[in-house]
Every structure is written in structure tokens, then in C-alpha cells.
Amino acid sequence: MKIAIVPAGPAWENAVKEFNSRLRVGKSEFFFPEYYEPKWLPKLPGRRIYQEIYLVVDQDAHAVHGGFILKFQYYKIGTEVHKLAHLQLPLSEGLVNKAYHAMGMMIIRGAQEIEPNLYTMGMGGIHRTLPQGLKKSDWFCDLIPFYFKILRAPGFMRNIVPYRNTTMRKTALDFLAMSGLGSLGLMLFDIVKPTKKISAQITCERFEEFGAWSDATWEKSKNEYDFVAEKDAPTQNILYPPHSKFIKIRVNRDNTVLGWAVLLVTPMTKHKYFGAMTVCTLVDCFGAKADMQEIVACGLREAQKGKADVIISNQSNPVFVKIFKNLSFMSTTSNYGHCMSPEIMEILGETKTRTFELNSHLNRGDGDGPLSL
């Protein structure tokens, strides 16, 4: 058996399908893409953000036993710009066959050989096998805090799966939803903890395309953060294309642009956390820290206009703790982790143990995007 890591290509298409068949038989919840050219972020001339797909193969048997995707993107770390790679979907046949249990770390090492400045996000938290293995290899791993605000009590109470885990709780939540007491409770909560209002000088407007105005915002505010992905107009237009499913809000004070927010409204179906709720995600946002509350507030106002039952967001910077408190959001345990290789931590220059110590600006838009909650 001759194991190697190779770029995905047409010669391996059937082997990838056979790999997925074995995962399916083993009742895996994850499967590998059966294409070799990335559909989300293809590598095109001049692009500074793109993906590459790699396979772990047995060259003698012409079999695929694992794979991973690297999303390459530029980050400002301190005062310098560095090319980083986000490790996405590291998938090993070890999930269903113990004979391949060591392949997970082989994937990590192989990805680091391609790009030492490696990080990964999401993972369902940091208690799972992948982040625990990374921590043992001296990676930095922590959770990105999770914030939420209930917008419509009935839809929330009928569908919030983690709180409906006993018959008594289901009955109580259904009663609160049907009787209107849940909506009344939400109104009382808003009275006791009122949402800080947007000042009269602020305007919130939809837009379709990032441009010179957003580049100016990026240049003006980027040095307030020690670890932040490039948020220039070309990159943002790739991530959040014009006339797409994303709702983009520009925030102005008088005639000056403060920043922007990106929202996504998703009607869920049998979601493991949100059931059949309509969820609004604050996917991404950017601006100076002093203006960020107005930016998030404009995103909240837009969410309140629609049919969402709840608005959610994961944000890494400590400035958001006060912002979300002022806007009457709540917080609970996050399942959205992030891990960074020793090479990235060396660039940062200090030993850090918690997300809030990094002065980073990370959210779901910096990972796989809002593809999975």
C-alpha cells in the first residue's frame, strides 16, 4: 500500500465515489465532494481567495481513503499580511474503519506541508476528535462565542430542539407558544432589557456590490484588529456576490460610511438545533470598533423586518460582548471552534490561551461561510 496526498483530478473521480459508498455503508454523516474543481471558490487568475481539493490515496490500489479542502486567503496579522489556508472537510476512512484511524493526523501533517500557516473553524466545537488532536500537537484551539436574539417567540419555542428534550418541556413550550404568553414574555424582556436605539444620524441601506467605499472602510479600520481576513471589495464580492441570497447593509453616519453587515435568512428543516425555524445569521460585518454597535444594530433592524424567528451570530472580538448586551442579545455555549497552527501563533508573537486575547475579528464568514450552522 503506497499512501500519498495528491490534488483531486478526473483520474480519481470513480475512486472518490467508491470512498463515499464505503462511508455511506459505515453510516457516516459526512461525504467528500465528487468533483475536482471547487464550485464555491475556484482558483482563477488574479484571485486572492480560492480553494484546492486534495485526496489521500493508495496509489497501488488506485483507492481513495480520505481527503481535504484548503481555502487560501490573505490575513492581516499584526502589521503584516500573510497567506493562510483554512483546512476544510478533513475526512478520513478512519471514521468507519479502524484500519485507517491514523489517517486523520496524516491529513493534518499533509495539509501543513502544503501550507504551514493553517487554521480550521467550526468543527462542532473543540471537544471533538479533530480539535483535541490538534491541541495535542500544540495548536491554539478555542470557541468563538455565540449570540442570539429571539425575534418571534412562537416559532422559537416550537422549534428550539435543545430545550425541547423532555415531554414536560415540550408541553410547556408549546403552551407558551400557543397561548401568547411566550410573546408577552418576550415583550416584557424587551421592556426590562431595552435594545439600545440607533441614533438619528445613522442610516441603514441595502446594497449589492462592495466598492471603493468599502475599501476605504477596510483601510481605515483594519489596524484596530491584530488578526483579520482581508475584507477588500474584490474579496467580499467573491464571498457575497451581487444579486445573491445575501442581504448586505451599508451603515452611514450623515454622509460618512461606517461599515457594513451581511445577513442570510434560512428557513430550516429538521435542523438539529433550530428545527423548522427561520434563522437570520449575521454572517459577517466590518467597521471600526467604536462604530460596530451601530453596524450590528442595522443588521438587527433588517432582521426584524423579515420573517426570521431568531437572529444569531458568532463573533470573536471582545468588543461584541458589550454590543450584544446593549442590543438585548443572549449568549449560550458555542459549538463553533477555531484552531490555529503553531506557525500562525508564532507570527502573532505571544502565547495566547483564549480567543478574546487575540484581538481577532473572526465570524462565520471567515470559515466555511454560512453553509452549515
MARSE-314442 format. One record per residue (C-alpha): residue in three letters; residue number from 1; x, y, z. Coordinates in nm, 3 decimals, always signed. Layout:
# residues N
('ALA'; NUM; (X; Y; Z));
...
//
This chain:
# residues 373
('MET'; 1; (+0.000; +0.000; +0.000));
('LYS'; 2; (+0.156; +0.327; -0.117));
('ILE'; 3; (-0.023; +0.621; +0.052));
('ALA'; 4; (+0.014; +0.970; -0.094));
('ILE'; 5; (-0.162; +1.306; -0.088));
('VAL'; 6; (-0.245; +1.424; -0.439));
('PRO'; 7; (-0.453; +1.702; -0.594));
('ALA'; 8; (-0.802; +1.589; -0.690));
('GLY'; 9; (-0.842; +1.521; -1.060));
('PRO'; 10; (-1.051; +1.333; -1.316));
('ALA'; 11; (-0.843; +1.017; -1.274));
('TRP'; 12; (-0.977; +0.980; -0.919));
('GLU'; 13; (-1.348; +1.054; -0.975));
('ASN'; 14; (-1.465; +0.691; -0.957));
('ALA'; 15; (-1.239; +0.622; -0.657));
('VAL'; 16; (-1.396; +0.916; -0.470));
('LYS'; 17; (-1.743; +0.774; -0.540));
('GLU'; 18; (-1.632; +0.436; -0.405));
('PHE'; 19; (-1.488; +0.610; -0.097));
('ASN'; 20; (-1.823; +0.779; -0.035));
('SER'; 21; (-2.003; +0.447; -0.081));
('ARG'; 22; (-1.791; +0.295; +0.197));
('LEU'; 23; (-1.863; +0.597; +0.419));
('ARG'; 24; (-2.235; +0.555; +0.347));
('VAL'; 25; (-2.227; +0.187; +0.442));
('GLY'; 26; (-2.050; +0.284; +0.765));
('LYS'; 27; (-2.329; +0.536; +0.836));
('SER'; 28; (-2.104; +0.841; +0.820));
('GLU'; 29; (-2.279; +1.179; +0.827));
('PHE'; 30; (-2.002; +1.329; +0.614));
('PHE'; 31; (-1.913; +1.271; +0.249));
('PHE'; 32; (-1.647; +1.409; +0.017));
('PRO'; 33; (-1.724; +1.620; -0.293));
('GLU'; 34; (-1.739; +1.410; -0.608));
('TYR'; 35; (-1.587; +1.682; -0.823));
('TYR'; 36; (-1.229; +1.800; -0.856));
('GLU'; 37; (-1.275; +2.169; -0.943));
('PRO'; 38; (-1.403; +2.374; -0.646));
('LYS'; 39; (-1.750; +2.513; -0.715));
('TRP'; 40; (-1.753; +2.779; -0.444));
('LEU'; 41; (-1.407; +2.936; -0.479));
('PRO'; 42; (-1.225; +2.813; -0.791));
('LYS'; 43; (-0.868; +2.925; -0.844));
('LEU'; 44; (-0.886; +3.195; -1.111));
('PRO'; 45; (-0.624; +3.444; -1.237));
('GLY'; 46; (-0.582; +3.738; -1.001));
('ARG'; 47; (-0.791; +3.594; -0.719));
('ARG'; 48; (-0.651; +3.618; -0.367));
('ILE'; 49; (-0.909; +3.376; -0.225));
('TYR'; 50; (-0.960; +3.027; -0.368));
('GLN'; 51; (-0.988; +2.658; -0.280));
('GLU'; 52; (-0.788; +2.348; -0.372));
('ILE'; 53; (-0.909; +1.990; -0.323));
('TYR'; 54; (-0.671; +1.713; -0.212));
('LEU'; 55; (-0.711; +1.337; -0.180));
('VAL'; 56; (-0.539; +1.075; +0.038));
('VAL'; 57; (-0.489; +0.781; -0.196));
('ASP'; 58; (-0.344; +0.434; -0.216));
('GLN'; 59; (-0.159; +0.463; -0.545));
('ASP'; 60; (-0.107; +0.087; -0.578));
('ALA'; 61; (-0.479; +0.003; -0.541));
('HIS'; 62; (-0.598; +0.328; -0.701));
('ALA'; 63; (-0.824; +0.385; -0.400));
('VAL'; 64; (-0.919; +0.700; -0.210));
('HIS'; 65; (-0.919; +0.677; +0.171));
('GLY'; 66; (-0.951; +1.043; +0.268));
('GLY'; 67; (-0.942; +1.399; +0.152));
('PHE'; 68; (-0.949; +1.764; +0.249));
('ILE'; 69; (-1.002; +2.109; +0.103));
('LEU'; 70; (-0.779; +2.412; +0.155));
('LYS'; 71; (-0.926; +2.761; +0.129));
('PHE'; 72; (-0.642; +3.006; +0.069));
('GLN'; 73; (-0.694; +3.363; +0.185));
('TYR'; 74; (-0.485; +3.659; +0.297));
('TYR'; 75; (-0.498; +3.781; +0.657));
('LYS'; 76; (-0.362; +4.088; +0.830));
('ILE'; 77; (-0.169; +3.962; +1.133));
('GLY'; 78; (-0.024; +4.244; +1.339));
('THR'; 79; (+0.103; +4.490; +1.079));
('GLU'; 80; (+0.181; +4.235; +0.807));
('VAL'; 81; (-0.023; +4.044; +0.551));
('HIS'; 82; (+0.016; +3.666; +0.534));
('LYS'; 83; (-0.129; +3.396; +0.313));
('LEU'; 84; (-0.318; +3.141; +0.524));
('ALA'; 85; (-0.507; +2.824; +0.444));
('HIS'; 86; (-0.830; +2.716; +0.607));
('LEU'; 87; (-0.847; +2.337; +0.642));
('GLN'; 88; (-1.199; +2.233; +0.537));
('LEU'; 89; (-1.367; +1.893; +0.548));
('PRO'; 90; (-1.070; +1.680; +0.661));
('LEU'; 91; (-1.230; +1.341; +0.603));
('SER'; 92; (-1.074; +1.001; +0.672));
('GLU'; 93; (-1.199; +0.649; +0.621));
('GLY'; 94; (-1.098; +0.604; +0.983));
('LEU'; 95; (-1.448; +0.732; +1.064));
('VAL'; 96; (-1.590; +0.396; +0.960));
('ASN'; 97; (-1.289; +0.163; +0.952));
('LYS'; 98; (-1.038; +0.145; +1.238));
('ALA'; 99; (-0.771; +0.020; +0.999));
('TYR'; 100; (-0.740; +0.382; +0.884));
('HIS'; 101; (-0.756; +0.551; +1.226));
('ALA'; 102; (-0.411; +0.713; +1.184));
('MET'; 103; (-0.510; +0.881; +0.859));
('GLY'; 104; (-0.663; +1.181; +1.037));
('MET'; 105; (-0.329; +1.309; +1.160));
('MET'; 106; (-0.174; +1.220; +0.824));
('ILE'; 107; (-0.420; +1.464; +0.669));
('ILE'; 108; (-0.319; +1.737; +0.917));
('ARG'; 109; (+0.051; +1.685; +0.851));
('GLY'; 110; (-0.004; +1.674; +0.475));
('ALA'; 111; (-0.206; +1.995; +0.480));
('GLN'; 112; (+0.065; +2.167; +0.687));
('GLU'; 113; (+0.329; +2.061; +0.436));
('ILE'; 114; (+0.127; +2.235; +0.165));
('GLU'; 115; (+0.068; +2.547; +0.380));
('PRO'; 116; (+0.221; +2.571; +0.730));
('ASN'; 117; (+0.004; +2.876; +0.813));
('LEU'; 118; (-0.300; +2.657; +0.862));
('TYR'; 119; (-0.620; +2.707; +1.059));
('THR'; 120; (-0.962; +2.548; +1.081));
('MET'; 121; (-1.303; +2.663; +1.203));
('GLY'; 122; (-1.638; +2.521; +1.304));
('MET'; 123; (-1.580; +2.151; +1.384));
('GLY'; 124; (-1.890; +2.132; +1.605));
('GLY'; 125; (-1.688; +2.277; +1.894));
('ILE'; 126; (-1.345; +2.194; +2.037));
('HIS'; 127; (-1.440; +1.878; +2.228));
('ARG'; 128; (-1.437; +1.654; +1.921));
('THR'; 129; (-1.161; +1.431; +1.791));
('LEU'; 130; (-1.010; +1.677; +1.538));
('PRO'; 131; (-0.961; +1.978; +1.768));
('GLN'; 132; (-0.847; +1.756; +2.056));
('GLY'; 133; (-0.585; +1.604; +1.828));
('LEU'; 134; (-0.475; +1.948; +1.715));
('LYS'; 135; (-0.440; +2.070; +2.074));
('LYS'; 136; (-0.209; +1.775; +2.146));
('SER'; 137; (+0.002; +1.895; +1.851));
('ASP'; 138; (+0.041; +2.241; +2.012));
('TRP'; 139; (-0.229; +2.415; +1.810));
('PHE'; 140; (-0.428; +2.701; +1.962));
('CYS'; 141; (-0.794; +2.599; +1.994));
('ASP'; 142; (-1.087; +2.784; +2.147));
('LEU'; 143; (-1.453; +2.863; +2.089));
('ILE'; 144; (-1.590; +3.166; +1.905));
('PRO'; 145; (-1.873; +3.299; +2.124));
('PHE'; 146; (-2.233; +3.253; +2.013));
('TYR'; 147; (-2.501; +3.520; +2.050));
('PHE'; 148; (-2.872; +3.511; +1.970));
('LYS'; 149; (-3.186; +3.722; +1.998));
('ILE'; 150; (-3.540; +3.584; +1.978));
('LEU'; 151; (-3.747; +3.779; +1.725));
('ARG'; 152; (-4.068; +3.572; +1.724));
('ALA'; 153; (-4.145; +3.372; +2.036));
('PRO'; 154; (-4.395; +3.117; +1.892));
('GLY'; 155; (-4.162; +2.996; +1.616));
('PHE'; 156; (-3.866; +2.985; +1.853));
('MET'; 157; (-4.047; +2.792; +2.128));
('ARG'; 158; (-4.198; +2.536; +1.893));
('ASN'; 159; (-3.862; +2.457; +1.734));
('ILE'; 160; (-3.570; +2.510; +1.972));
('VAL'; 161; (-3.460; +2.146; +1.981));
('PRO'; 162; (-3.207; +2.153; +2.270));
('TYR'; 163; (-3.471; +2.293; +2.510));
('ARG'; 164; (-3.744; +2.051; +2.397));
('ASN'; 165; (-3.566; +1.742; +2.527));
('THR'; 166; (-3.834; +1.622; +2.771));
('THR'; 167; (-4.210; +1.578; +2.743));
('MET'; 168; (-4.264; +1.837; +3.016));
('ARG'; 169; (-4.051; +2.097; +2.839));
('LYS'; 170; (-4.219; +2.032; +2.503));
('THR'; 171; (-4.563; +2.071; +2.661));
('ALA'; 172; (-4.464; +2.390; +2.843));
('LEU'; 173; (-4.303; +2.550; +2.536));
('ASP'; 174; (-4.599; +2.456; +2.312));
('PHE'; 175; (-4.836; +2.610; +2.567));
('LEU'; 176; (-4.633; +2.931; +2.583));
('ALA'; 177; (-4.625; +2.950; +2.203));
('MET'; 178; (-4.997; +2.878; +2.152));
('SER'; 179; (-5.131; +3.090; +2.441));
('GLY'; 180; (-4.938; +3.403; +2.351));
('LEU'; 181; (-4.761; +3.403; +2.686));
('GLY'; 182; (-4.431; +3.347; +2.510));
('SER'; 183; (-4.480; +3.661; +2.302));
('LEU'; 184; (-4.584; +3.851; +2.614));
('GLY'; 185; (-4.273; +3.730; +2.794));
('LEU'; 186; (-4.058; +3.848; +2.504));
('MET'; 187; (-4.226; +4.191; +2.519));
('LEU'; 188; (-4.159; +4.211; +2.893));
('PHE'; 189; (-3.797; +4.109; +2.837));
('ASP'; 190; (-3.761; +4.394; +2.587));
('ILE'; 191; (-3.906; +4.633; +2.846));
('VAL'; 192; (-3.674; +4.514; +3.124));
('LYS'; 193; (-3.371; +4.497; +2.892));
('PRO'; 194; (-3.449; +4.750; +2.618));
('THR'; 195; (-3.249; +4.741; +2.298));
('LYS'; 196; (-3.032; +5.048; +2.261));
('LYS'; 197; (-3.176; +5.256; +1.979));
('ILE'; 198; (-2.993; +5.358; +1.664));
('SER'; 199; (-2.902; +5.726; +1.674));
('ALA'; 200; (-3.089; +5.965; +1.443));
('GLN'; 201; (-2.774; +6.038; +1.241));
('ILE'; 202; (-2.743; +5.672; +1.133));
('THR'; 203; (-2.891; +5.539; +0.810));
('CYS'; 204; (-2.904; +5.170; +0.716));
('GLU'; 205; (-2.936; +5.090; +0.346));
('ARG'; 206; (-2.921; +4.779; +0.136));
('PHE'; 207; (-2.655; +4.747; -0.133));
('GLU'; 208; (-2.549; +4.481; -0.383));
('GLU'; 209; (-2.181; +4.539; -0.455));
('PHE'; 210; (-1.878; +4.627; -0.248));
('GLY'; 211; (-1.669; +4.906; -0.396));
('ALA'; 212; (-1.432; +5.194; -0.326));
('TRP'; 213; (-1.637; +5.294; -0.021));
('SER'; 214; (-1.582; +4.953; +0.145));
('ASP'; 215; (-1.211; +4.959; +0.054));
('ALA'; 216; (-1.189; +5.294; +0.235));
('THR'; 217; (-1.358; +5.138; +0.540));
('TRP'; 218; (-1.114; +4.846; +0.532));
('GLU'; 219; (-0.808; +5.072; +0.511));
('LYS'; 220; (-0.938; +5.300; +0.786));
('SER'; 221; (-1.028; +5.028; +1.037));
('LYS'; 222; (-0.811; +4.722; +0.970));
('ASN'; 223; (-0.535; +4.823; +1.213));
('GLU'; 224; (-0.778; +4.807; +1.506));
('TYR'; 225; (-0.759; +4.426; +1.480));
('ASP'; 226; (-0.449; +4.208; +1.517));
('PHE'; 227; (-0.590; +3.910; +1.327));
('VAL'; 228; (-0.842; +3.973; +1.049));
('ALA'; 229; (-0.907; +3.839; +0.698));
('GLU'; 230; (-0.867; +4.081; +0.410));
('LYS'; 231; (-1.205; +4.247; +0.362));
('ASP'; 232; (-1.134; +4.446; +0.048));
('ALA'; 233; (-1.403; +4.487; -0.218));
('PRO'; 234; (-1.280; +4.218; -0.464));
('THR'; 235; (-1.268; +3.954; -0.191));
('GLN'; 236; (-1.606; +4.046; -0.046));
('ASN'; 237; (-1.772; +4.045; -0.389));
('ILE'; 238; (-1.647; +3.688; -0.437));
('LEU'; 239; (-1.774; +3.574; -0.098));
('TYR'; 240; (-2.103; +3.766; -0.115));
('PRO'; 241; (-2.181; +3.817; -0.485));
('PRO'; 242; (-2.416; +4.087; -0.612));
('HIS'; 243; (-2.779; +3.981; -0.651));
('SER'; 244; (-2.730; +3.666; -0.445));
('LYS'; 245; (-2.908; +3.525; -0.139));
('PHE'; 246; (-2.708; +3.751; +0.093));
('ILE'; 247; (-2.863; +4.066; +0.241));
('LYS'; 248; (-2.599; +4.339; +0.256));
('ILE'; 249; (-2.642; +4.650; +0.467));
('ARG'; 250; (-2.429; +4.966; +0.445));
('VAL'; 251; (-2.427; +5.184; +0.757));
('ASN'; 252; (-2.374; +5.560; +0.734));
('ARG'; 253; (-2.348; +5.845; +0.983));
('ASP'; 254; (-2.466; +6.153; +0.797));
('ASN'; 255; (-2.267; +6.117; +0.472));
('THR'; 256; (-1.983; +5.905; +0.610));
('VAL'; 257; (-1.977; +5.526; +0.566));
('LEU'; 258; (-1.915; +5.349; +0.898));
('GLY'; 259; (-1.915; +4.990; +0.776));
('TRP'; 260; (-2.131; +4.703; +0.657));
('ALA'; 261; (-2.307; +4.385; +0.761));
('VAL'; 262; (-2.402; +4.070; +0.572));
('LEU'; 263; (-2.711; +3.867; +0.668));
('LEU'; 264; (-2.852; +3.539; +0.549));
('VAL'; 265; (-3.209; +3.425; +0.618));
('THR'; 266; (-3.252; +3.048; +0.613));
('PRO'; 267; (-3.577; +2.851; +0.655));
('MET'; 268; (-3.460; +2.541; +0.842));
('THR'; 269; (-3.597; +2.188; +0.801));
('LYS'; 270; (-3.544; +1.930; +1.078));
('HIS'; 271; (-3.234; +2.115; +1.195));
('LYS'; 272; (-3.069; +1.957; +1.498));
('TYR'; 273; (-3.077; +2.287; +1.689));
('PHE'; 274; (-3.338; +2.508; +1.519));
('GLY'; 275; (-3.595; +2.256; +1.397));
('ALA'; 276; (-3.817; +2.432; +1.141));
('MET'; 277; (-3.730; +2.787; +1.247));
('THR'; 278; (-3.645; +3.064; +1.007));
('VAL'; 279; (-3.299; +3.173; +1.117));
('CYS'; 280; (-3.128; +3.501; +1.032));
('THR'; 281; (-2.750; +3.477; +1.058));
('LEU'; 282; (-2.527; +3.783; +1.094));
('VAL'; 283; (-2.267; +3.621; +0.872));
('ASP'; 284; (-2.010; +3.898; +0.854));
('CYS'; 285; (-1.961; +4.264; +0.939));
('PHE'; 286; (-1.682; +4.518; +0.944));
('GLY'; 287; (-1.602; +4.865; +1.067));
('ALA'; 288; (-1.421; +5.045; +1.346));
('LYS'; 289; (-1.484; +4.908; +1.694));
('ALA'; 290; (-1.645; +5.234; +1.801));
('ASP'; 291; (-1.898; +5.202; +1.516));
('MET'; 292; (-1.964; +4.832; +1.540));
('GLN'; 293; (-2.271; +4.865; +1.763));
('GLU'; 294; (-2.447; +5.079; +1.503));
('ILE'; 295; (-2.347; +4.828; +1.233));
('VAL'; 296; (-2.488; +4.531; +1.425));
('ALA'; 297; (-2.799; +4.734; +1.517));
('CYS'; 298; (-2.867; +4.799; +1.148));
('GLY'; 299; (-2.836; +4.427; +1.082));
('LEU'; 300; (-3.081; +4.360; +1.366));
('ARG'; 301; (-3.328; +4.615; +1.230));
('GLU'; 302; (-3.318; +4.445; +0.890));
('ALA'; 303; (-3.375; +4.103; +1.050));
('GLN'; 304; (-3.676; +4.238; +1.241));
('LYS'; 305; (-3.839; +4.347; +0.914));
('GLY'; 306; (-3.847; +3.989; +0.782));
('LYS'; 307; (-3.992; +3.659; +0.894));
('ALA'; 308; (-3.699; +3.528; +1.099));
('ASP'; 309; (-3.774; +3.371; +1.436));
('VAL'; 310; (-3.423; +3.432; +1.570));
('ILE'; 311; (-3.105; +3.614; +1.474));
('ILE'; 312; (-2.771; +3.453; +1.556));
('SER'; 313; (-2.402; +3.536; +1.526));
('ASN'; 314; (-2.057; +3.408; +1.621));
('GLN'; 315; (-1.805; +3.686; +1.686));
('SER'; 316; (-1.454; +3.652; +1.827));
('ASN'; 317; (-1.368; +4.007; +1.936));
('PRO'; 318; (-1.441; +4.104; +2.299));
('VAL'; 319; (-1.595; +4.434; +2.186));
('PHE'; 320; (-1.903; +4.234; +2.084));
('VAL'; 321; (-1.980; +4.128; +2.442));
('LYS'; 322; (-2.098; +4.477; +2.531));
('ILE'; 323; (-2.251; +4.538; +2.188));
('PHE'; 324; (-2.474; +4.232; +2.200));
('LYS'; 325; (-2.566; +4.307; +2.563));
('ASN'; 326; (-2.673; +4.660; +2.463));
('LEU'; 327; (-2.884; +4.512; +2.183));
('SER'; 328; (-3.052; +4.260; +2.420));
('PHE'; 329; (-2.892; +3.952; +2.270));
('MET'; 330; (-2.831; +3.647; +2.484));
('SER'; 331; (-2.537; +3.408; +2.480));
('THR'; 332; (-2.509; +3.035; +2.528));
('THR'; 333; (-2.246; +2.766; +2.479));
('SER'; 334; (-2.089; +2.789; +2.134));
('ASN'; 335; (-2.035; +2.491; +1.905));
('TYR'; 336; (-1.817; +2.696; +1.670));
('GLY'; 337; (-1.449; +2.644; +1.734));
('HIS'; 338; (-1.132; +2.767; +1.572));
('CYS'; 339; (-0.782; +2.620; +1.580));
('MET'; 340; (-0.459; +2.776; +1.452));
('SER'; 341; (-0.126; +2.611; +1.380));
('PRO'; 342; (+0.187; +2.689; +1.584));
('GLU'; 343; (+0.322; +2.873; +1.279));
('ILE'; 344; (+0.035; +3.123; +1.290));
('MET'; 345; (+0.072; +3.166; +1.665));
('GLU'; 346; (+0.442; +3.237; +1.615));
('ILE'; 347; (+0.352; +3.519; +1.375));
('LEU'; 348; (+0.122; +3.663; +1.641));
('GLY'; 349; (+0.430; +3.670; +1.862));
('GLU'; 350; (+0.284; +3.593; +2.205));
('THR'; 351; (+0.147; +3.295; +2.389));
('LYS'; 352; (-0.231; +3.313; +2.391));
('THR'; 353; (-0.477; +3.076; +2.552));
('ARG'; 354; (-0.819; +3.231; +2.483));
('THR'; 355; (-0.994; +3.380; +2.180));
('PHE'; 356; (-1.052; +3.717; +2.347));
('GLU'; 357; (-0.675; +3.760; +2.396));
('LEU'; 358; (-0.610; +3.755; +2.021));
('ASN'; 359; (-0.787; +4.083; +1.933));
('SER'; 360; (-0.912; +3.895; +1.629));
('HIS'; 361; (-1.212; +3.967; +1.408));
('LEU'; 362; (-1.349; +3.625; +1.314));
('ASN'; 363; (-1.702; +3.512; +1.235));
('ARG'; 364; (-1.881; +3.257; +1.018));
('GLY'; 365; (-1.791; +3.445; +0.702));
('ASP'; 366; (-1.425; +3.360; +0.766));
('GLY'; 367; (-1.480; +2.984; +0.780));
('ASP'; 368; (-1.694; +2.770; +0.555));
('GLY'; 369; (-1.930; +3.066; +0.532));
('PRO'; 370; (-2.287; +3.019; +0.644));
('LEU'; 371; (-2.309; +2.679; +0.476));
('SER'; 372; (-2.374; +2.491; +0.798));
('LEU'; 373; (-2.495; +2.616; +1.134));
//
